[in-house]
Amino acid sequence: MTTPAPLADIEAEAARLLSAFAARGITVRLIGGLAIARHRHRDVPDTLRRAYGDIDLVIHPKQAKPFRQAMTELGYTPNVRFNNMRGDRRMLFTDEPNGRKLDVFVGGFQMCHSMDLSGRLSLHAETLCPADLLLTKLQVVEVNRKDLTDALTILLTHELGGRDADDRLSLDRLVDVTSADWGWFTTFTDNLARLPALAGELLGPEDAAAVAGRVRELDAALRSAPKSLKWKARNTVGRRMTWYDLPDEIGGPIDAHT
């Protein structure tokens, strides 16, 4: 039986993978820029559209073995050394015909900040929920324009809500993460504050005003929420001590190519 080759069109290939994993009963969710593209529930200006270089996924840790087998069957080459060393947290595969990297997070997300996702993969059928996607984009300390543009797209196309329902941005989730960890709060709110200016540059007046309003509402909710004792203790040290990790050199940060 001939192994199928990955598709040249990256959005079509992401859809092929999601369908194939679902057929095998493997819980896999798309993250990164391609996930946000699948969450565009309305037309967005061309200024928010961009090309995508790689595919990024998150899987449940208990399904790592069948996932590895499926990736081979779907035409991908594993980075054997990296996967053997780090496969409990992260795996790398290559789409050799198209020269693309596929980055896999196992059970959670670890870059400048970390969060456990193993219990949240069932919230959306194909991707992480919008709040978790926003967290992955605004956790980058040295944030780039692509990260901010993707975050802007989420805020433009999703209303704020309470829990993870109706495909809204869950304030409960964003508060839970940032109120427990001062580092998460600091990086997230630093980057959130950059979005109104970018919205003014990339969007029409009405859409820019809508985004600015959501940023104000979200920022107020995060700042007024009760904080954990750990958060308060870390706040006394503030920025005098580094509050983030540097992304792995091998494989690079999730947004380096996506």
Backbone bond lengths (Angstrom), bond angles and torsions (degrees), N, CA, C in turn:
res aa  C-N    CA-C-N  psi(-1)  N-CA   C-N-CA  omega(-1)  CA-C   N-CA-C  phi
1 M - - - 1.457 - - 1.514 109.74 -
2 T 1.326 116.61 129.61 1.456 121.38 -177.46 1.526 110.49 -76.72
3 T 1.332 116.05 132.84 1.460 120.31 176.67 1.515 109.55 -72.73
4 P 1.338 119.53 127.58 1.464 120.96 -178.96 1.523 110.97 -67.31
5 A 1.307 116.37 143.17 1.457 121.00 178.60 1.519 109.34 -88.85
6 P 1.332 118.10 142.74 1.459 120.34 175.00 1.531 111.07 -58.61
7 L 1.317 116.39 146.95 1.457 122.08 -178.13 1.522 110.99 -74.67
8 A 1.312 116.72 148.32 1.465 121.03 -179.77 1.522 111.58 -69.23
9 D 1.332 117.48 -37.61 1.466 121.42 178.56 1.525 108.33 -75.02
10 I 1.329 116.95 117.42 1.465 120.20 -170.76 1.521 112.71 -68.74
11 E 1.322 118.31 -34.06 1.470 119.67 178.49 1.532 110.11 -70.40
12 A 1.321 116.89 -38.74 1.460 120.24 176.22 1.526 110.73 -66.33
13 E 1.326 117.00 -37.20 1.462 120.56 178.57 1.525 111.20 -66.56
14 A 1.317 117.34 -39.96 1.466 119.73 177.06 1.525 110.46 -61.28
15 A 1.326 116.87 -41.32 1.469 120.67 177.70 1.524 111.04 -64.98
16 R 1.346 117.40 -39.19 1.470 120.88 178.26 1.527 110.46 -61.56
17 L 1.323 116.78 -43.82 1.457 120.58 -179.34 1.526 111.33 -64.42
18 L 1.309 117.15 -46.19 1.463 119.91 -179.18 1.527 110.87 -59.68
19 S 1.329 116.46 -41.48 1.460 120.95 179.02 1.529 110.82 -65.40
20 A 1.327 116.37 -42.12 1.467 120.49 -178.43 1.529 111.63 -66.40
21 F 1.324 117.61 -41.01 1.464 120.29 178.70 1.522 110.53 -66.97
22 A 1.326 116.79 -41.23 1.462 120.01 178.99 1.527 110.78 -61.24
23 A 1.330 116.36 -40.60 1.465 120.78 179.35 1.521 111.29 -64.08
24 R 1.338 117.38 -29.00 1.459 122.00 179.78 1.527 112.49 -89.41
25 G 1.320 117.32 -2.66 1.453 120.64 -178.53 1.520 113.84 73.56
26 I 1.346 117.32 25.80 1.462 122.41 -179.92 1.526 108.42 -102.98
27 T 1.319 116.33 127.43 1.464 121.41 -178.47 1.517 109.77 -81.59
28 V 1.320 116.23 106.12 1.461 123.56 -179.35 1.524 108.02 -131.75
29 R 1.317 116.24 133.60 1.457 120.08 178.85 1.523 110.19 -126.31
30 L 1.312 114.38 141.13 1.459 122.21 179.62 1.523 109.57 -80.46
31 I 1.337 116.42 138.99 1.460 121.92 173.04 1.520 108.23 -130.79
32 G 1.329 117.65 -176.16 1.456 120.62 -179.87 1.523 112.01 78.34
33 G 1.329 114.86 -167.78 1.450 120.89 -175.56 1.512 114.52 -60.51
34 L 1.331 117.35 -36.58 1.464 119.97 179.68 1.524 111.66 -65.05
35 A 1.325 117.45 -34.18 1.460 120.23 177.10 1.522 110.31 -64.98
36 I 1.308 116.11 -41.65 1.457 119.75 179.60 1.524 110.59 -66.31
37 A 1.315 116.88 -35.79 1.467 119.98 176.76 1.526 111.01 -61.33
38 R 1.338 117.74 -34.54 1.459 120.91 179.19 1.528 112.19 -77.10
39 H 1.320 116.86 -8.70 1.467 121.55 177.57 1.525 112.54 -101.32
40 R 1.299 118.34 10.17 1.468 119.41 177.36 1.530 108.41 -78.69
41 H 1.308 116.23 101.45 1.464 120.72 -175.51 1.534 112.15 -95.86
42 R 1.287 116.58 11.06 1.459 122.36 177.03 1.517 107.19 -154.47
43 D 1.307 116.52 164.73 1.454 119.64 176.31 1.521 109.40 -64.17
44 V 1.316 115.83 139.68 1.464 120.15 176.17 1.521 108.17 -122.59
45 P 1.325 117.76 153.09 1.463 119.95 179.45 1.522 111.96 -61.79
46 D 1.312 115.64 154.02 1.465 120.24 178.58 1.524 111.83 -58.49
47 T 1.326 117.61 -25.06 1.467 121.49 -179.69 1.528 112.27 -64.38
48 L 1.335 117.05 -19.20 1.474 120.55 178.76 1.519 112.85 -97.71
49 R 1.305 117.45 -7.31 1.461 120.82 -179.57 1.528 109.34 -89.03
50 R 1.329 115.39 145.23 1.460 119.32 -179.73 1.522 110.15 -153.60
51 A 1.325 114.93 169.30 1.463 120.78 177.04 1.525 109.09 -84.70
52 Y 1.332 115.45 156.73 1.462 121.39 -179.56 1.521 109.52 -121.75
53 G 1.340 115.51 136.03 1.453 119.67 -175.29 1.511 114.53 -96.32
54 D 1.331 117.48 -33.79 1.460 121.61 -173.22 1.518 110.68 -140.76
55 I 1.323 115.67 168.77 1.458 122.87 177.84 1.527 108.05 -110.98
56 D 1.329 116.55 134.40 1.455 122.32 -179.05 1.518 109.54 -125.15
57 L 1.332 116.28 133.93 1.457 122.04 -174.47 1.522 110.28 -132.27
58 V 1.324 115.54 160.51 1.460 121.91 168.80 1.521 107.49 -130.53
59 I 1.337 115.92 139.28 1.467 120.99 -177.46 1.516 109.85 -128.42
60 H 1.333 115.63 163.21 1.459 120.59 175.21 1.532 108.17 -77.79
61 P 1.338 118.06 136.44 1.473 119.53 -176.65 1.518 114.34 -60.09
62 K 1.323 118.26 -27.40 1.465 120.20 -178.92 1.522 112.47 -75.36
63 Q 1.330 117.71 -8.40 1.457 120.88 -177.86 1.531 112.40 -113.53
64 A 1.313 116.49 20.26 1.457 119.74 -177.95 1.527 112.71 -62.44
65 K 1.334 117.10 -41.64 1.468 120.09 -177.44 1.528 112.26 -64.96
66 P 1.340 119.74 -52.83 1.465 117.85 177.52 1.522 112.90 -64.36
67 F 1.317 117.02 -28.38 1.466 119.30 176.65 1.523 110.91 -64.21
68 R 1.325 117.04 -45.31 1.467 120.15 179.29 1.523 110.82 -59.39
69 Q 1.322 116.39 -43.91 1.466 120.10 179.73 1.528 110.30 -62.98
70 A 1.326 116.75 -42.81 1.458 120.42 -179.37 1.526 111.26 -63.34
71 M 1.323 117.67 -38.03 1.467 120.24 -179.20 1.523 110.91 -62.16
72 T 1.322 116.88 -39.99 1.463 120.25 176.83 1.526 110.59 -64.61
73 E 1.320 116.14 -43.76 1.465 120.81 179.41 1.531 111.96 -64.04
74 L 1.320 116.84 -26.21 1.468 121.49 -178.28 1.524 113.07 -92.03
75 G 1.336 116.47 4.95 1.463 119.63 171.52 1.514 116.12 98.77
76 Y 1.336 118.28 18.26 1.458 121.81 -177.99 1.521 111.64 -106.73
77 T 1.329 115.62 148.20 1.458 122.14 178.95 1.523 109.76 -103.24
78 P 1.334 118.71 123.13 1.468 119.99 -178.86 1.522 111.85 -76.04
79 N 1.321 116.02 148.79 1.453 121.58 167.35 1.525 105.69 -84.45
80 V 1.320 117.02 90.11 1.466 122.61 -167.67 1.525 111.32 -59.48
81 R 1.323 117.39 -47.05 1.466 120.02 -176.55 1.528 110.62 -62.60
82 F 1.328 116.56 -48.54 1.462 120.20 -179.24 1.523 111.13 -63.18
83 N 1.331 116.56 -44.69 1.464 120.33 -177.06 1.521 112.25 -66.32
84 N 1.330 116.89 -35.12 1.461 119.57 177.05 1.531 111.42 -68.79
85 M 1.331 116.45 -34.91 1.458 121.13 -178.14 1.522 112.73 -80.89
86 R 1.327 117.32 -37.89 1.459 121.19 -169.65 1.526 113.59 -123.80
87 G 1.320 117.26 9.04 1.452 120.85 -170.86 1.513 115.84 -63.39
88 D 1.332 117.82 -13.85 1.457 119.13 176.33 1.522 111.77 -75.73
89 R 1.341 116.23 -15.52 1.467 120.82 -179.58 1.522 113.41 -122.41
90 R 1.330 115.61 -33.01 1.461 119.14 -172.47 1.520 109.36 -158.09
91 M 1.339 116.51 146.49 1.456 121.94 177.33 1.522 109.50 -136.99
92 L 1.327 114.83 153.27 1.451 121.57 178.31 1.525 110.18 -125.82
93 F 1.323 116.13 138.78 1.458 123.32 175.73 1.529 108.29 -134.93
94 T 1.342 115.12 158.04 1.459 120.22 179.99 1.519 110.70 -122.91
95 D 1.303 115.53 134.34 1.466 123.60 168.95 1.524 105.23 -92.28
96 E 1.329 116.16 91.06 1.460 120.23 -172.89 1.532 113.86 -65.21
97 P 1.344 120.19 -41.01 1.472 118.70 -179.91 1.517 113.55 -59.14
98 N 1.359 117.09 -33.57 1.461 120.49 -177.05 1.525 113.39 -106.38
99 G 1.324 116.72 2.00 1.461 120.20 177.79 1.517 113.46 62.31
100 R 1.349 116.90 39.75 1.466 120.79 -177.34 1.518 110.87 -117.98
101 K 1.329 114.84 151.08 1.460 121.95 176.56 1.519 108.98 -100.27
102 L 1.336 116.25 143.92 1.457 122.02 172.77 1.522 107.55 -120.34
103 D 1.323 115.52 119.97 1.455 123.47 -173.95 1.528 108.27 -107.11
104 V 1.326 117.11 129.15 1.459 121.74 -174.51 1.527 109.88 -123.21
105 F 1.321 116.08 125.43 1.459 121.82 173.52 1.521 108.21 -100.02
106 V 1.339 115.68 134.34 1.466 121.58 -174.25 1.523 109.34 -104.82
107 G 1.329 115.90 105.36 1.454 121.24 173.54 1.509 116.61 78.84
108 G 1.314 117.54 -13.87 1.456 119.87 -177.57 1.505 111.21 -166.64
109 F 1.317 115.68 -176.05 1.459 122.16 -178.79 1.520 108.16 -124.65
110 Q 1.330 116.74 123.42 1.462 121.07 -178.60 1.520 109.77 -131.03
111 M 1.330 115.93 107.13 1.459 121.00 172.93 1.523 107.69 -138.28
112 C 1.312 119.67 -116.11 1.461 119.76 174.93 1.526 110.79 -66.44
113 H 1.341 115.40 -29.91 1.464 122.30 175.14 1.524 107.83 -137.63
114 S 1.331 116.56 164.70 1.462 120.63 -175.00 1.519 110.88 -123.35
115 M 1.337 115.86 148.64 1.458 119.96 171.77 1.520 109.05 -148.85
116 D 1.331 114.62 144.63 1.456 121.97 178.61 1.524 108.57 -82.03
117 L 1.341 116.45 126.63 1.460 121.30 -178.95 1.526 112.80 -116.26
118 S 1.321 117.29 1.16 1.462 119.88 -171.42 1.525 112.62 -61.60
119 G 1.336 117.20 -28.80 1.450 119.77 179.19 1.514 114.46 -96.10
120 R 1.348 116.72 8.83 1.461 120.26 -173.63 1.536 112.86 -121.55
121 L 1.294 116.89 8.30 1.462 119.50 -175.57 1.520 113.14 -78.86
122 S 1.325 117.60 -12.42 1.466 120.16 -179.75 1.525 112.97 -93.02
123 L 1.332 117.64 1.85 1.463 120.70 -175.27 1.517 112.98 -74.56
124 H 1.324 116.74 -23.96 1.466 121.51 177.95 1.519 107.52 -139.62
125 A 1.317 116.48 146.29 1.471 120.18 -173.02 1.516 113.82 -71.25
126 E 1.331 118.31 -25.02 1.464 120.28 -173.26 1.525 113.90 -125.74
127 T 1.306 118.35 -31.88 1.460 122.17 -173.48 1.522 109.93 -130.45
128 L 1.327 115.44 176.70 1.455 118.49 164.70 1.522 108.75 -64.72
129 C 1.332 116.31 160.14 1.459 119.36 176.56 1.533 108.86 -69.72
130 P 1.342 118.21 161.01 1.468 120.87 -175.43 1.526 114.10 -55.68
131 A 1.339 118.39 -39.98 1.465 119.58 -178.94 1.526 111.38 -63.41
132 D 1.330 116.74 -41.60 1.463 119.36 178.83 1.525 111.31 -68.23
133 L 1.328 117.45 -36.15 1.469 119.54 175.21 1.522 110.91 -62.70
134 L 1.331 117.09 -41.59 1.460 119.82 178.53 1.526 110.84 -64.27
135 L 1.324 117.10 -39.62 1.463 120.09 177.10 1.525 111.35 -60.51
136 T 1.334 117.77 -42.46 1.467 119.57 -179.34 1.523 111.73 -65.22
137 K 1.316 117.17 -31.21 1.458 120.13 -178.27 1.530 113.04 -80.26
138 L 1.327 117.01 -35.00 1.465 120.17 -175.80 1.519 113.09 -98.59
139 Q 1.338 117.53 12.77 1.466 120.89 175.07 1.518 112.88 -91.21
140 V 1.324 117.55 -1.38 1.462 121.48 -175.49 1.532 109.51 -84.59
141 V 1.327 117.55 117.55 1.465 120.82 -176.69 1.528 110.38 -65.37
142 E 1.318 116.46 -48.84 1.468 119.86 176.31 1.526 107.79 -94.21
143 V 1.310 114.74 68.36 1.457 121.34 -171.71 1.526 110.58 -66.70
144 N 1.338 116.04 142.34 1.461 119.09 178.91 1.520 110.23 -108.73
145 R 1.308 116.11 175.51 1.462 121.21 -174.96 1.534 111.22 -65.05
146 K 1.318 117.90 -34.33 1.466 120.10 179.00 1.525 111.09 -65.01
147 D 1.333 116.87 -42.83 1.459 120.16 177.17 1.527 110.35 -58.60
148 L 1.328 115.99 -47.42 1.457 120.26 -177.01 1.521 111.52 -68.05
149 T 1.328 117.00 -37.03 1.465 119.81 177.94 1.521 110.82 -65.14
150 D 1.323 117.05 -40.87 1.463 120.17 176.81 1.530 110.84 -64.15
151 A 1.333 116.88 -42.97 1.464 120.17 178.09 1.526 110.59 -62.64
152 L 1.316 116.29 -39.35 1.460 121.13 177.74 1.525 110.86 -62.30
153 T 1.315 116.87 -39.15 1.462 121.18 178.10 1.526 111.08 -62.46
154 I 1.333 117.20 -42.32 1.465 120.33 178.45 1.527 110.56 -61.48
155 L 1.340 116.23 -47.24 1.461 119.25 -177.54 1.525 112.22 -66.88
156 L 1.321 117.50 -33.33 1.457 120.32 179.08 1.519 111.45 -69.34
157 T 1.311 117.26 -37.38 1.471 121.16 -170.03 1.528 113.72 -100.67
158 H 1.330 118.68 3.83 1.456 121.29 -179.55 1.528 110.82 -135.55
159 E 1.307 116.20 131.01 1.446 121.37 171.99 1.523 109.92 -77.08
160 L 1.339 115.60 155.41 1.452 120.34 175.29 1.518 109.51 -79.37
161 G 1.317 116.31 141.91 1.454 121.23 179.00 1.505 110.73 -144.74
162 G 1.309 116.59 -173.28 1.459 121.18 -179.42 1.511 111.36 -85.63
163 R 1.310 116.06 -89.94 1.463 120.47 -178.80 1.525 110.86 -84.32
164 D 1.336 114.96 176.16 1.466 120.90 179.93 1.521 109.25 -74.98
165 A 1.327 116.02 84.35 1.461 120.41 -179.17 1.518 108.85 -146.75
166 D 1.319 115.19 153.74 1.468 121.49 175.45 1.520 112.88 56.83
167 D 1.335 116.14 24.26 1.461 121.30 176.07 1.523 112.25 58.65
168 R 1.316 117.08 33.41 1.458 121.19 175.22 1.526 109.97 -96.90
169 L 1.329 115.82 165.94 1.458 121.28 175.19 1.520 108.12 -76.88
170 S 1.303 117.21 114.42 1.452 121.65 -175.25 1.523 111.75 -77.37
171 L 1.341 116.31 111.00 1.460 120.26 174.32 1.521 110.47 -64.26
172 D 1.323 116.81 -35.39 1.465 119.73 179.60 1.522 110.88 -58.65
173 R 1.331 116.93 -45.19 1.461 120.47 -179.08 1.529 111.22 -65.90
174 L 1.312 116.76 -45.17 1.461 120.31 -178.28 1.530 111.19 -65.23
175 V 1.328 116.63 -38.67 1.464 120.36 176.33 1.520 110.48 -66.81
176 D 1.326 118.07 -43.77 1.462 121.00 -178.46 1.531 111.72 -56.63
177 V 1.325 116.23 -45.81 1.470 120.03 -177.07 1.522 111.49 -69.83
178 T 1.323 117.14 -47.60 1.470 120.12 -173.20 1.529 113.20 -79.68
179 S 1.321 118.70 -21.41 1.468 120.32 179.26 1.523 112.31 -83.85
180 A 1.319 116.25 -14.87 1.466 120.14 179.03 1.520 112.24 -93.57
181 D 1.330 117.60 -17.49 1.465 121.40 -171.53 1.525 109.29 -140.06
182 W 1.325 116.20 114.11 1.470 120.94 -178.16 1.530 111.61 -62.62
183 G 1.324 117.14 -36.36 1.458 120.05 179.60 1.517 111.66 -63.72
184 W 1.337 116.75 -47.31 1.463 120.70 176.10 1.528 110.38 -56.57
185 F 1.324 116.03 -47.22 1.460 120.75 -178.82 1.524 111.06 -58.54
186 T 1.311 116.85 -45.42 1.457 121.38 -174.95 1.518 111.82 -66.08
187 T 1.318 117.16 -49.92 1.461 119.92 -179.54 1.529 111.02 -65.65
188 F 1.332 116.48 -43.49 1.461 120.05 -178.10 1.523 111.45 -62.75
189 T 1.322 118.00 -47.54 1.463 120.01 -178.06 1.528 111.78 -71.60
190 D 1.334 118.06 -32.87 1.472 120.04 173.73 1.521 110.43 -57.19
191 N 1.326 116.23 -47.65 1.462 120.39 -177.20 1.524 112.15 -75.08
192 L 1.319 117.12 -35.59 1.462 120.37 176.65 1.526 110.57 -57.51
193 A 1.313 116.91 -38.13 1.466 121.43 -178.68 1.527 112.86 -66.09
194 R 1.325 117.18 -18.05 1.461 120.47 179.55 1.535 112.71 -81.69
195 L 1.322 117.39 -14.83 1.462 120.03 -170.83 1.535 114.84 -72.70
196 P 1.333 121.07 -38.24 1.467 118.36 179.74 1.528 113.57 -58.69
197 A 1.331 117.84 -39.53 1.468 119.90 179.32 1.522 110.54 -66.32
198 L 1.326 117.34 -40.66 1.457 120.25 178.19 1.524 110.38 -66.77
199 A 1.319 116.68 -37.95 1.465 120.04 177.12 1.525 110.67 -61.11
200 G 1.318 116.90 -40.78 1.462 120.10 177.85 1.514 112.73 -63.55
201 E 1.322 115.57 -28.96 1.473 120.29 179.68 1.526 112.12 -80.71
202 L 1.339 117.65 -38.49 1.463 121.58 -169.85 1.523 114.28 -102.12
203 L 1.325 118.49 -17.97 1.455 121.35 -173.33 1.523 111.92 -117.04
204 G 1.323 115.06 160.77 1.448 120.43 171.93 1.515 110.53 -69.33
205 P 1.337 117.77 165.58 1.474 121.25 -174.95 1.524 114.04 -55.87
206 E 1.331 118.43 -41.75 1.460 120.61 -177.08 1.521 111.56 -67.34
207 D 1.332 116.87 -46.24 1.461 120.11 179.11 1.527 111.29 -67.53
208 A 1.338 116.99 -39.29 1.461 120.10 178.76 1.522 110.94 -61.94
209 A 1.331 116.55 -39.70 1.464 120.25 178.67 1.525 110.77 -66.76
210 A 1.338 117.37 -38.11 1.467 120.81 178.55 1.524 110.65 -62.97
211 V 1.338 116.66 -43.78 1.463 120.24 179.19 1.524 110.17 -64.86
212 A 1.322 117.59 -44.82 1.459 120.56 -179.61 1.528 110.82 -59.73
213 G 1.329 116.39 -38.88 1.457 119.90 177.83 1.516 112.30 -64.86
214 R 1.316 117.19 -41.26 1.463 120.16 178.39 1.521 111.39 -67.72
215 V 1.331 116.36 -36.74 1.468 119.46 176.92 1.521 109.95 -62.29
216 R 1.328 117.51 -45.11 1.465 120.36 179.67 1.529 111.44 -61.94
217 E 1.326 116.19 -44.13 1.461 120.30 -179.86 1.520 111.42 -64.24
218 L 1.329 116.57 -43.24 1.460 120.85 -179.65 1.522 110.67 -66.67
219 D 1.329 117.14 -46.03 1.458 121.00 -179.31 1.533 110.75 -60.33
220 A 1.319 116.60 -42.48 1.466 120.21 179.64 1.521 110.72 -63.41
221 A 1.333 117.19 -41.37 1.458 120.91 179.81 1.524 111.19 -63.74
222 L 1.326 117.41 -41.55 1.458 121.05 -178.84 1.525 111.51 -67.45
223 R 1.324 116.45 -40.96 1.466 120.18 -177.24 1.527 112.79 -73.09
224 S 1.317 117.12 -33.06 1.463 120.24 -177.07 1.526 113.47 -85.96
225 A 1.317 117.62 -13.13 1.469 120.51 -177.37 1.527 110.78 -68.10
226 P 1.333 118.37 144.44 1.467 121.14 175.67 1.532 110.52 -59.22
227 K 1.311 115.67 142.50 1.463 121.07 -176.95 1.527 110.55 -109.98
228 S 1.334 115.10 152.84 1.464 120.47 179.39 1.530 110.09 -72.13
229 L 1.327 115.97 162.23 1.463 120.19 176.13 1.522 111.04 -61.00
230 K 1.329 116.04 -37.81 1.474 120.27 177.62 1.524 109.99 -62.53
231 W 1.313 117.21 -43.51 1.469 121.88 178.04 1.524 110.04 -58.45
232 K 1.331 116.94 -47.30 1.468 120.78 -176.93 1.523 111.34 -65.44
233 A 1.335 116.77 -38.02 1.464 119.86 178.84 1.522 110.73 -65.98
234 R 1.319 116.13 -42.96 1.472 119.39 179.25 1.524 111.41 -67.84
235 N 1.314 117.89 -29.71 1.458 122.12 179.60 1.523 111.93 -64.51
236 T 1.339 117.71 -28.00 1.463 120.25 178.94 1.522 111.72 -68.04
237 V 1.322 116.65 -25.26 1.476 121.37 177.44 1.520 110.03 -85.54
238 G 1.326 116.59 -37.73 1.462 121.55 177.24 1.513 113.34 63.73
239 R 1.324 115.73 -144.22 1.458 121.85 -174.58 1.526 113.65 -83.35
240 R 1.323 116.39 3.65 1.464 118.58 177.36 1.521 111.15 -68.18
241 M 1.314 117.30 -20.70 1.463 122.09 177.87 1.534 108.50 -122.65
242 T 1.333 116.01 140.17 1.462 120.81 -179.10 1.525 110.48 -58.62
243 W 1.315 116.04 133.74 1.474 121.78 -174.35 1.530 112.79 -113.00
244 Y 1.326 118.32 12.59 1.455 121.59 -175.70 1.517 109.66 -143.07
245 D 1.324 116.23 162.84 1.456 122.79 174.83 1.518 109.19 -100.31
246 L 1.317 115.58 157.13 1.457 120.07 173.40 1.526 108.82 -90.65
247 P 1.344 118.57 134.85 1.469 120.53 -179.67 1.517 111.89 -59.39
248 D 1.337 115.43 154.48 1.465 121.16 179.45 1.509 111.24 -57.49
249 E 1.302 116.44 140.65 1.464 120.48 173.91 1.526 110.56 -67.31
250 I 1.363 116.40 -43.16 1.461 119.64 -179.30 1.516 108.35 -76.89
251 G 1.288 116.64 121.10 1.452 120.62 -178.95 1.499 113.06 91.93
252 G 1.340 118.14 -27.52 1.432 121.20 175.59 1.510 113.16 71.12
253 P 1.320 115.98 171.41 1.461 120.15 178.65 1.514 111.21 -66.38
254 I 1.305 116.62 153.18 1.469 121.23 -175.36 1.508 112.43 -57.84
255 D 1.328 117.00 -31.85 1.448 119.82 -174.31 1.531 112.41 -97.39
256 A 1.312 118.17 9.75 1.453 118.77 179.63 1.519 111.81 -65.23
257 H 1.325 116.90 -29.08 1.463 119.97 -176.06 1.519 113.58 -130.03
258 T 1.353 118.99 -2.30 1.459 119.27 -170.71 1.509 114.24 -104.16
